[in-house]
Amino acid sequence: MTRSELIILLAERFPKLVQKDAEIAVAEILKAIHAALADGNRVEIRGFGTFGLNYRPPRKARNPKTGAAVAVQGKWVPAFKAGKELRERVNVAVPPAP
């Protein structure tokens, strides 16, 4: 599901909510998650999951074209861990792989 599909779904599910208002609501939620992660905090949405940061330490990598060694700096990357309720719902809804 894309961001625009989520906005349309919200506007359809809540008839009193104009599509522009749904767009503002989605933007504000995403902005709040972004701001919390940028401040180094984690975001927990009960029943859905947790957004946090993982640190990747500096390492040596290779340029695939030339094979030369390249130093890659350490960095923080966003991570998502699904909550128990989300995992259970997905396991019930999606058929097992053959």
Biopython code that builds the backbone (N, CA, C, O; Angstrom):
import numpy as np
from Bio.PDB.StructureBuilder import StructureBuilder

atoms = [
    (1, "MET", "N", (0.850, -1.173, 0.000)),
    (1, "MET", "CA", (0.000, 0.000, 0.000)),
    (1, "MET", "C", (0.896, 1.238, 0.000)),
    (1, "MET", "O", (1.853, 1.330, 0.769)),
    (2, "THR", "N", (0.577, 2.156, -0.850)),
    (2, "THR", "CA", (1.339, 3.392, -0.916)),
    (2, "THR", "C", (0.685, 4.452, -0.032)),
    (2, "THR", "O", (-0.414, 4.263, 0.490)),
    (3, "ARG", "N", (1.384, 5.561, 0.117)),
    (3, "ARG", "CA", (0.871, 6.659, 0.938)),
    (3, "ARG", "C", (-0.448, 7.189, 0.380)),
    (3, "ARG", "O", (-1.388, 7.440, 1.134)),
    (4, "SER", "N", (-0.517, 7.357, -0.938)),
    (4, "SER", "CA", (-1.749, 7.880, -1.550)),
    (4, "SER", "C", (-2.899, 6.881, -1.418)),
    (4, "SER", "O", (-4.048, 7.290, -1.252)),
    (5, "GLU", "N", (-2.610, 5.576, -1.488)),
    (5, "GLU", "CA", (-3.651, 4.574, -1.285)),
    (5, "GLU", "C", (-4.170, 4.606, 0.155)),
    (5, "GLU", "O", (-5.365, 4.425, 0.391)),
    (6, "LEU", "N", (-3.280, 4.835, 1.105)),
    (6, "LEU", "CA", (-3.683, 4.944, 2.508)),
    (6, "LEU", "C", (-4.587, 6.156, 2.713)),
    (6, "LEU", "O", (-5.574, 6.076, 3.445)),
    (7, "ILE", "N", (-4.263, 7.264, 2.082)),
    (7, "ILE", "CA", (-5.079, 8.481, 2.200)),
    (7, "ILE", "C", (-6.468, 8.235, 1.631)),
    (7, "ILE", "O", (-7.462, 8.625, 2.243)),
    (8, "ILE", "N", (-6.551, 7.596, 0.471)),
    (8, "ILE", "CA", (-7.845, 7.298, -0.148)),
    (8, "ILE", "C", (-8.648, 6.352, 0.737)),
    (8, "ILE", "O", (-9.850, 6.545, 0.917)),
    (9, "LEU", "N", (-7.996, 5.330, 1.292)),
    (9, "LEU", "CA", (-8.671, 4.375, 2.175)),
    (9, "LEU", "C", (-9.240, 5.070, 3.407)),
    (9, "LEU", "O", (-10.374, 4.795, 3.800)),
    (10, "LEU", "N", (-8.476, 5.956, 4.015)),
    (10, "LEU", "CA", (-8.966, 6.694, 5.188)),
    (10, "LEU", "C", (-10.157, 7.572, 4.835)),
    (10, "LEU", "O", (-11.138, 7.622, 5.577)),
    (11, "ALA", "N", (-10.073, 8.263, 3.702)),
    (11, "ALA", "CA", (-11.167, 9.140, 3.284)),
    (11, "ALA", "C", (-12.435, 8.333, 2.996)),
    (11, "ALA", "O", (-13.536, 8.803, 3.284)),
    (12, "GLU", "N", (-12.301, 7.127, 2.433)),
    (12, "GLU", "CA", (-13.462, 6.286, 2.157)),
    (12, "GLU", "C", (-14.046, 5.688, 3.438)),
    (12, "GLU", "O", (-15.265, 5.603, 3.590)),
    (13, "ARG", "N", (-13.171, 5.277, 4.356)),
    (13, "ARG", "CA", (-13.630, 4.624, 5.586)),
    (13, "ARG", "C", (-14.320, 5.607, 6.528)),
    (13, "ARG", "O", (-15.235, 5.224, 7.258)),
    (14, "PHE", "N", (-13.893, 6.864, 6.519)),
    (14, "PHE", "CA", (-14.477, 7.891, 7.380)),
    (14, "PHE", "C", (-15.086, 8.978, 6.490)),
    (14, "PHE", "O", (-14.386, 9.906, 6.087)),
    (15, "PRO", "N", (-16.391, 8.871, 6.179)),
    (15, "PRO", "CA", (-17.028, 9.791, 5.228)),
    (15, "PRO", "C", (-16.965, 11.264, 5.644)),
    (15, "PRO", "O", (-16.961, 12.144, 4.783)),
    (16, "LYS", "N", (-16.918, 11.537, 6.928)),
    (16, "LYS", "CA", (-16.852, 12.935, 7.372)),
    (16, "LYS", "C", (-15.460, 13.535, 7.185)),
    (16, "LYS", "O", (-15.275, 14.748, 7.290)),
    (17, "LEU", "N", (-14.488, 12.671, 6.907)),
    (17, "LEU", "CA", (-13.110, 13.117, 6.731)),
    (17, "LEU", "C", (-12.858, 13.393, 5.250)),
    (17, "LEU", "O", (-12.875, 12.478, 4.427)),
    (18, "VAL", "N", (-12.627, 14.652, 4.925)),
    (18, "VAL", "CA", (-12.334, 15.049, 3.546)),
    (18, "VAL", "C", (-10.961, 14.485, 3.176)),
    (18, "VAL", "O", (-10.099, 14.327, 4.040)),
    (19, "GLN", "N", (-10.759, 14.184, 1.897)),
    (19, "GLN", "CA", (-9.495, 13.583, 1.471)),
    (19, "GLN", "C", (-8.305, 14.478, 1.828)),
    (19, "GLN", "O", (-7.239, 13.972, 2.179)),
    (20, "LYS", "N", (-8.472, 15.778, 1.744)),
    (20, "LYS", "CA", (-7.392, 16.705, 2.102)),
    (20, "LYS", "C", (-7.046, 16.575, 3.579)),
    (20, "LYS", "O", (-5.872, 16.636, 3.946)),
    (21, "ASP", "N", (-8.061, 16.394, 4.439)),
    (21, "ASP", "CA", (-7.816, 16.220, 5.865)),
    (21, "ASP", "C", (-7.111, 14.891, 6.142)),
    (21, "ASP", "O", (-6.240, 14.819, 7.010)),
    (22, "ALA", "N", (-7.484, 13.843, 5.410)),
    (22, "ALA", "CA", (-6.817, 12.546, 5.553)),
    (22, "ALA", "C", (-5.354, 12.671, 5.146)),
    (22, "ALA", "O", (-4.476, 12.085, 5.780)),
    (23, "GLU", "N", (-5.097, 13.429, 4.095)),
    (23, "GLU", "CA", (-3.720, 13.652, 3.642)),
    (23, "GLU", "C", (-2.904, 14.374, 4.703)),
    (23, "GLU", "O", (-1.744, 14.031, 4.932)),
    (24, "ILE", "N", (-3.495, 15.367, 5.351)),
    (24, "ILE", "CA", (-2.812, 16.112, 6.413)),
    (24, "ILE", "C", (-2.549, 15.202, 7.607)),
    (24, "ILE", "O", (-1.477, 15.269, 8.209)),
    (25, "ALA", "N", (-3.515, 14.349, 7.957)),
    (25, "ALA", "CA", (-3.359, 13.445, 9.096)),
    (25, "ALA", "C", (-2.213, 12.464, 8.857)),
    (25, "ALA", "O", (-1.379, 12.260, 9.739)),
    (26, "VAL", "N", (-2.167, 11.858, 7.676)),
    (26, "VAL", "CA", (-1.102, 10.912, 7.358)),
    (26, "VAL", "C", (0.251, 11.624, 7.368)),
    (26, "VAL", "O", (1.231, 11.091, 7.889)),
    (27, "ALA", "N", (0.306, 12.824, 6.796)),
    (27, "ALA", "CA", (1.558, 13.579, 6.761)),
    (27, "ALA", "C", (2.039, 13.912, 8.173)),
    (27, "ALA", "O", (3.234, 13.827, 8.453)),
    (28, "GLU", "N", (1.124, 14.288, 9.060)),
    (28, "GLU", "CA", (1.500, 14.645, 10.426)),
    (28, "GLU", "C", (2.002, 13.430, 11.203)),
    (28, "GLU", "O", (2.957, 13.537, 11.971)),
    (29, "ILE", "N", (1.363, 12.277, 11.006)),
    (29, "ILE", "CA", (1.809, 11.065, 11.694)),
    (29, "ILE", "C", (3.211, 10.694, 11.238)),
    (29, "ILE", "O", (4.080, 10.405, 12.061)),
    (30, "LEU", "N", (3.434, 10.702, 9.934)),
    (30, "LEU", "CA", (4.758, 10.365, 9.407)),
    (30, "LEU", "C", (5.809, 11.390, 9.841)),
    (30, "LEU", "O", (6.955, 11.034, 10.115)),
    (31, "LYS", "N", (5.411, 12.654, 9.900)),
    (31, "LYS", "CA", (6.327, 13.701, 10.334)),
    (31, "LYS", "C", (6.726, 13.520, 11.796)),
    (31, "LYS", "O", (7.876, 13.755, 12.165)),
    (32, "ALA", "N", (5.767, 13.098, 12.628)),
    (32, "ALA", "CA", (6.051, 12.866, 14.046)),
    (32, "ALA", "C", (7.006, 11.680, 14.219)),
    (32, "ALA", "O", (7.918, 11.735, 15.044)),
    (33, "ILE", "N", (6.801, 10.616, 13.446)),
    (33, "ILE", "CA", (7.705, 9.464, 13.500)),
    (33, "ILE", "C", (9.097, 9.872, 13.050)),
    (33, "ILE", "O", (10.092, 9.499, 13.673)),
    (34, "HIS", "N", (9.167, 10.631, 11.977)),
    (34, "HIS", "CA", (10.454, 11.102, 11.452)),
    (34, "HIS", "C", (11.186, 11.964, 12.473)),
    (34, "HIS", "O", (12.388, 11.798, 12.682)),
    (35, "ALA", "N", (10.466, 12.883, 13.108)),
    (35, "ALA", "CA", (11.085, 13.784, 14.091)),
    (35, "ALA", "C", (11.606, 13.003, 15.298)),
    (35, "ALA", "O", (12.694, 13.290, 15.797)),
    (36, "ALA", "N", (10.841, 12.023, 15.766)),
    (36, "ALA", "CA", (11.276, 11.231, 16.915)),
    (36, "ALA", "C", (12.537, 10.442, 16.579)),
    (36, "ALA", "O", (13.463, 10.389, 17.388)),
    (37, "LEU", "N", (12.584, 9.831, 15.401)),
    (37, "LEU", "CA", (13.771, 9.077, 15.005)),
    (37, "LEU", "C", (14.968, 10.000, 14.808)),
    (37, "LEU", "O", (16.092, 9.645, 15.164)),
    (38, "ALA", "N", (14.735, 11.176, 14.246)),
    (38, "ALA", "CA", (15.819, 12.134, 14.044)),
    (38, "ALA", "C", (16.402, 12.601, 15.372)),
    (38, "ALA", "O", (17.577, 12.961, 15.438)),
    (39, "ASP", "N", (15.588, 12.599, 16.439)),
    (39, "ASP", "CA", (16.064, 12.977, 17.776)),
    (39, "ASP", "C", (16.703, 11.799, 18.510)),
    (39, "ASP", "O", (17.182, 11.954, 19.633)),
    (40, "GLY", "N", (16.710, 10.624, 17.881)),
    (40, "GLY", "CA", (17.322, 9.453, 18.495)),
    (40, "GLY", "C", (16.389, 8.647, 19.370)),
    (40, "GLY", "O", (16.833, 7.754, 20.092)),
    (41, "ASN", "N", (15.094, 8.951, 19.318)),
    (41, "ASN", "CA", (14.105, 8.222, 20.122)),
    (41, "ASN", "C", (13.507, 7.075, 19.318)),
    (41, "ASN", "O", (13.667, 7.007, 18.099)),
    (42, "ARG", "N", (12.820, 6.180, 20.006)),
    (42, "ARG", "CA", (12.098, 5.129, 19.303)),
    (42, "ARG", "C", (10.611, 5.427, 19.392)),
    (42, "ARG", "O", (10.157, 6.125, 20.299)),
    (43, "VAL", "N", (9.859, 4.887, 18.435)),
    (43, "VAL", "CA", (8.416, 5.108, 18.369)),
    (43, "VAL", "C", (7.734, 3.756, 18.477)),
    (43, "VAL", "O", (7.996, 2.858, 17.677)),
    (44, "GLU", "N", (6.859, 3.610, 19.464)),
    (44, "GLU", "CA", (6.143, 2.357, 19.655)),
    (44, "GLU", "C", (4.664, 2.593, 19.417)),
    (44, "GLU", "O", (4.053, 3.453, 20.052)),
    (45, "ILE", "N", (4.089, 1.823, 18.498)),
    (45, "ILE", "CA", (2.661, 1.875, 18.228)),
    (45, "ILE", "C", (2.107, 0.518, 18.651)),
    (45, "ILE", "O", (2.329, -0.486, 17.973)),
    (46, "ARG", "N", (1.393, 0.488, 19.759)),
    (46, "ARG", "CA", (0.901, -0.767, 20.333)),
    (46, "ARG", "C", (0.066, -1.531, 19.313)),
    (46, "ARG", "O", (-0.792, -0.957, 18.642)),
    (47, "GLY", "N", (0.323, -2.817, 19.205)),
    (47, "GLY", "CA", (-0.404, -3.660, 18.281)),
    (47, "GLY", "C", (0.120, -3.601, 16.859)),
    (47, "GLY", "O", (-0.295, -4.399, 16.018)),
    (48, "PHE", "N", (1.025, -2.672, 16.572)),
    (48, "PHE", "CA", (1.565, -2.542, 15.221)),
    (48, "PHE", "C", (3.054, -2.865, 15.193)),
    (48, "PHE", "O", (3.482, -3.800, 14.516)),
    (49, "GLY", "N", (3.839, -2.085, 15.935)),
    (49, "GLY", "CA", (5.265, -2.342, 15.961)),
    (49, "GLY", "C", (6.054, -1.173, 16.503)),
    (49, "GLY", "O", (5.495, -0.200, 17.008)),
    (50, "THR", "N", (7.377, -1.289, 16.387)),
    (50, "THR", "CA", (8.292, -0.300, 16.934)),
    (50, "THR", "C", (9.256, 0.168, 15.859)),
    (50, "THR", "O", (9.852, -0.638, 15.145)),
    (51, "PHE", "N", (9.400, 1.474, 15.755)),
    (51, "PHE", "CA", (10.404, 2.069, 14.884)),
    (51, "PHE", "C", (11.577, 2.473, 15.768)),
    (51, "PHE", "O", (11.384, 3.094, 16.813)),
    (52, "GLY", "N", (12.768, 2.132, 15.361)),
    (52, "GLY", "CA", (13.953, 2.474, 16.139)),
    (52, "GLY", "C", (15.133, 2.718, 15.225)),
    (52, "GLY", "O", (14.990, 2.760, 14.003)),
    (53, "LEU", "N", (16.298, 2.878, 15.826)),
    (53, "LEU", "CA", (17.525, 3.117, 15.071)),
    (53, "LEU", "C", (18.535, 2.018, 15.378)),
    (53, "LEU", "O", (18.684, 1.606, 16.529)),
    (54, "ASN", "N", (19.218, 1.553, 14.360)),
    (54, "ASN", "CA", (20.311, 0.598, 14.511)),
    (54, "ASN", "C", (21.591, 1.262, 14.022)),
    (54, "ASN", "O", (21.586, 1.970, 13.015)),
    (55, "TYR", "N", (22.679, 1.031, 14.734)),
    (55, "TYR", "CA", (23.961, 1.609, 14.332)),
    (55, "TYR", "C", (24.743, 0.602, 13.506)),
    (55, "TYR", "O", (24.896, -0.555, 13.900)),
    (56, "ARG", "N", (25.230, 1.044, 12.373)),
    (56, "ARG", "CA", (26.107, 0.219, 11.544)),
    (56, "ARG", "C", (27.510, 0.801, 11.670)),
    (56, "ARG", "O", (27.741, 1.935, 11.249)),
    (57, "PRO", "N", (28.453, 0.050, 12.240)),
    (57, "PRO", "CA", (29.804, 0.581, 12.473)),
    (57, "PRO", "C", (30.567, 0.779, 11.160)),
    (57, "PRO", "O", (30.197, 0.218, 10.129)),
    (58, "PRO", "N", (31.637, 1.583, 11.210)),
    (58, "PRO", "CA", (32.446, 1.790, 10.005)),
    (58, "PRO", "C", (33.052, 0.457, 9.545)),
    (58, "PRO", "O", (33.328, -0.433, 10.349)),
    (59, "ARG", "N", (33.247, 0.353, 8.237)),
    (59, "ARG", "CA", (33.788, -0.892, 7.694)),
    (59, "ARG", "C", (34.522, -0.609, 6.395)),
    (59, "ARG", "O", (34.439, 0.487, 5.841)),
    (60, "LYS", "N", (35.232, -1.601, 5.926)),
    (60, "LYS", "CA", (35.894, -1.535, 4.623)),
    (60, "LYS", "C", (34.993, -2.220, 3.607)),
    (60, "LYS", "O", (34.496, -3.319, 3.852)),
    (61, "ALA", "N", (34.784, -1.571, 2.467)),
    (61, "ALA", "CA", (33.984, -2.139, 1.392)),
    (61, "ALA", "C", (34.812, -2.107, 0.114)),
    (61, "ALA", "O", (35.926, -1.584, 0.097)),
    (62, "ARG", "N", (34.270, -2.660, -0.932)),
    (62, "ARG", "CA", (34.974, -2.676, -2.224)),
    (62, "ARG", "C", (34.115, -2.002, -3.276)),
    (62, "ARG", "O", (32.899, -2.185, -3.322)),
    (63, "ASN", "N", (34.770, -1.221, -4.116)),
    (63, "ASN", "CA", (34.109, -0.639, -5.272)),
    (63, "ASN", "C", (33.928, -1.778, -6.277)),
    (63, "ASN", "O", (34.920, -2.354, -6.724)),
    (64, "PRO", "N", (32.683, -2.121, -6.647)),
    (64, "PRO", "CA", (32.485, -3.272, -7.523)),
    (64, "PRO", "C", (33.077, -3.085, -8.921)),
    (64, "PRO", "O", (33.408, -4.064, -9.590)),
    (65, "LYS", "N", (33.210, -1.850, -9.355)),
    (65, "LYS", "CA", (33.736, -1.598, -10.704)),
    (65, "LYS", "C", (35.252, -1.754, -10.758)),
    (65, "LYS", "O", (35.790, -2.376, -11.673)),
    (66, "THR", "N", (35.938, -1.178, -9.760)),
    (66, "THR", "CA", (37.407, -1.185, -9.783)),
    (66, "THR", "C", (38.018, -2.198, -8.832)),
    (66, "THR", "O", (39.173, -2.587, -9.005)),
    (67, "GLY", "N", (37.264, -2.633, -7.831)),
    (67, "GLY", "CA", (37.793, -3.554, -6.840)),
    (67, "GLY", "C", (38.603, -2.869, -5.758)),
    (67, "GLY", "O", (39.129, -3.533, -4.865)),
    (68, "ALA", "N", (38.713, -1.536, -5.825)),
    (68, "ALA", "CA", (39.482, -0.782, -4.838)),
    (68, "ALA", "C", (38.753, -0.763, -3.491)),
    (68, "ALA", "O", (37.523, -0.740, -3.439)),
    (69, "ALA", "N", (39.529, -0.771, -2.407)),
    (69, "ALA", "CA", (38.957, -0.702, -1.062)),
    (69, "ALA", "C", (38.430, 0.700, -0.797)),
    (69, "ALA", "O", (39.055, 1.696, -1.162)),
    (70, "VAL", "N", (37.268, 0.759, -0.155)),
    (70, "VAL", "CA", (36.638, 2.032, 0.164)),
    (70, "VAL", "C", (36.249, 2.004, 1.635)),
    (70, "VAL", "O", (35.714, 1.008, 2.122)),
    (71, "ALA", "N", (36.518, 3.093, 2.338)),
    (71, "ALA", "CA", (36.123, 3.201, 3.742)),
    (71, "ALA", "C", (34.689, 3.720, 3.820)),
    (71, "ALA", "O", (34.377, 4.784, 3.284)),
    (72, "VAL", "N", (33.825, 2.967, 4.489)),
    (72, "VAL", "CA", (32.438, 3.371, 4.671)),
    (72, "VAL", "C", (32.277, 3.815, 6.121)),
    (72, "VAL", "O", (32.602, 3.076, 7.051)),
    (73, "GLN", "N", (31.769, 5.036, 6.297)),
    (73, "GLN", "CA", (31.604, 5.585, 7.640)),
    (73, "GLN", "C", (30.466, 4.883, 8.374)),
    (73, "GLN", "O", (29.567, 4.314, 7.754)),
    (74, "GLY", "N", (30.520, 4.932, 9.694)),
    (74, "GLY", "CA", (29.438, 4.398, 10.507)),
    (74, "GLY", "C", (28.197, 5.253, 10.329)),
    (74, "GLY", "O", (28.292, 6.447, 10.045)),
    (75, "LYS", "N", (27.038, 4.645, 10.494)),
    (75, "LYS", "CA", (25.803, 5.407, 10.305)),
    (75, "LYS", "C", (24.664, 4.771, 11.088)),
    (75, "LYS", "O", (24.714, 3.594, 11.444)),
    (76, "TRP", "N", (23.643, 5.571, 11.348)),
    (76, "TRP", "CA", (22.419, 5.118, 11.980)),
    (76, "TRP", "C", (21.400, 4.856, 10.881)),
    (76, "TRP", "O", (21.237, 5.671, 9.972)),
    (77, "VAL", "N", (20.712, 3.717, 10.963)),
    (77, "VAL", "CA", (19.690, 3.385, 9.969)),
    (77, "VAL", "C", (18.373, 3.086, 10.694)),
    (77, "VAL", "O", (18.371, 2.450, 11.749)),
    (78, "PRO", "N", (17.253, 3.547, 10.124)),
    (78, "PRO", "CA", (15.972, 3.254, 10.748)),
    (78, "PRO", "C", (15.627, 1.777, 10.608)),
    (78, "PRO", "O", (15.982, 1.135, 9.620)),
    (79, "ALA", "N", (14.932, 1.252, 11.607)),
    (79, "ALA", "CA", (14.535, -0.157, 11.604)),
    (79, "ALA", "C", (13.116, -0.265, 12.138)),
    (79, "ALA", "O", (12.682, 0.552, 12.950)),
    (80, "PHE", "N", (12.398, -1.283, 11.675)),
    (80, "PHE", "CA", (11.036, -1.539, 12.136)),
    (80, "PHE", "C", (10.950, -2.965, 12.643)),
    (80, "PHE", "O", (11.429, -3.894, 11.992)),
    (81, "LYS", "N", (10.342, -3.136, 13.799)),
    (81, "LYS", "CA", (10.109, -4.472, 14.346)),
    (81, "LYS", "C", (8.609, -4.620, 14.561)),
    (81, "LYS", "O", (8.004, -3.869, 15.326)),
    (82, "ALA", "N", (8.023, -5.584, 13.887)),
    (82, "ALA", "CA", (6.575, -5.801, 13.974)),
    (82, "ALA", "C", (6.191, -6.246, 15.378)),
    (82, "ALA", "O", (6.912, -7.002, 16.029)),
    (83, "GLY", "N", (5.039, -5.760, 15.829)),
    (83, "GLY", "CA", (4.517, -6.146, 17.132)),
    (83, "GLY", "C", (3.852, -7.516, 17.087)),
    (83, "GLY", "O", (3.592, -8.052, 16.010)),
    (84, "LYS", "N", (3.583, -8.072, 18.247)),
    (84, "LYS", "CA", (3.013, -9.416, 18.355)),
    (84, "LYS", "C", (1.664, -9.506, 17.644)),
    (84, "LYS", "O", (1.413, -10.470, 16.920)),
    (85, "GLU", "N", (0.799, -8.520, 17.840)),
    (85, "GLU", "CA", (-0.536, -8.555, 17.227)),
    (85, "GLU", "C", (-0.442, -8.515, 15.702)),
    (85, "GLU", "O", (-1.177, -9.236, 15.027)),
    (86, "LEU", "N", (0.436, -7.696, 15.152)),
    (86, "LEU", "CA", (0.615, -7.623, 13.700)),
    (86, "LEU", "C", (1.142, -8.944, 13.158)),
    (86, "LEU", "O", (0.660, -9.430, 12.135)),
    (87, "ARG", "N", (2.125, -9.528, 13.832)),
    (87, "ARG", "CA", (2.671, -10.819, 13.381)),
    (87, "ARG", "C", (1.588, -11.897, 13.380)),
    (87, "ARG", "O", (1.490, -12.683, 12.437)),
    (88, "GLU", "N", (0.783, -11.933, 14.430)),
    (88, "GLU", "CA", (-0.275, -12.937, 14.514)),
    (88, "GLU", "C", (-1.324, -12.751, 13.425)),
    (88, "GLU", "O", (-1.775, -13.728, 12.827)),
    (89, "ARG", "N", (-1.717, -11.505, 13.161)),
    (89, "ARG", "CA", (-2.706, -11.242, 12.118)),
    (89, "ARG", "C", (-2.187, -11.628, 10.740)),
    (89, "ARG", "O", (-2.930, -12.172, 9.923)),
    (90, "VAL", "N", (-0.921, -11.349, 10.481)),
    (90, "VAL", "CA", (-0.332, -11.699, 9.191)),
    (90, "VAL", "C", (-0.251, -13.214, 9.045)),
    (90, "VAL", "O", (-0.540, -13.743, 7.971)),
    (91, "ASN", "N", (0.136, -13.919, 10.101)),
    (91, "ASN", "CA", (0.241, -15.372, 10.041)),
    (91, "ASN", "C", (-1.111, -16.035, 9.809)),
    (91, "ASN", "O", (-1.177, -17.090, 9.179)),
    (92, "VAL", "N", (-2.191, -15.435, 10.307)),
    (92, "VAL", "CA", (-3.526, -15.989, 10.094)),
    (92, "VAL", "C", (-4.021, -15.671, 8.685)),
    (92, "VAL", "O", (-4.665, -16.508, 8.053)),
    (93, "ALA", "N", (-3.726, -14.479, 8.193)),
    (93, "ALA", "CA", (-4.265, -14.016, 6.915)),
    (93, "ALA", "C", (-3.536, -14.572, 5.699)),
    (93, "ALA", "O", (-4.166, -14.825, 4.672)),
    (94, "VAL", "N", (-2.243, -14.766, 5.790)),
    (94, "VAL", "CA", (-1.440, -15.197, 4.636)),
    (94, "VAL", "C", (-1.260, -16.713, 4.710)),
    (94, "VAL", "O", (-0.851, -17.243, 5.743)),
    (95, "PRO", "N", (-1.569, -17.413, 3.607)),
    (95, "PRO", "CA", (-1.394, -18.870, 3.622)),
    (95, "PRO", "C", (0.084, -19.248, 3.702)),
    (95, "PRO", "O", (0.939, -18.501, 3.227)),
    (96, "PRO", "N", (0.395, -20.409, 4.302)),
    (96, "PRO", "CA", (1.800, -20.808, 4.421)),
    (96, "PRO", "C", (2.421, -21.093, 3.046)),
    (96, "PRO", "O", (1.739, -21.521, 2.115)),
    (97, "ALA", "N", (3.706, -20.848, 2.948)),
    (97, "ALA", "CA", (4.440, -21.087, 1.702)),
    (97, "ALA", "C", (4.545, -22.581, 1.444)),
    (97, "ALA", "O", (4.666, -23.360, 2.389)),
    (98, "PRO", "N", (4.499, -23.002, 0.170)),
    (98, "PRO", "CA", (4.585, -24.440, -0.127)),
    (98, "PRO", "C", (5.955, -25.009, 0.137)),
    (98, "PRO", "O", (6.177, -26.203, -0.067)),
]
sb = StructureBuilder()
sb.init_structure("model")
sb.init_model(0)
sb.init_chain("A")
sb.init_seg("    ")
for serial, (resi, resn, name, xyz) in enumerate(atoms, 1):
    if name == "N":
        sb.init_residue(resn, " ", resi, " ")
    sb.init_atom(name, np.array(xyz, "f"), 0.0, 1.0, " ", f" {name:<3s}", serial, name[0])
structure = sb.get_structure()
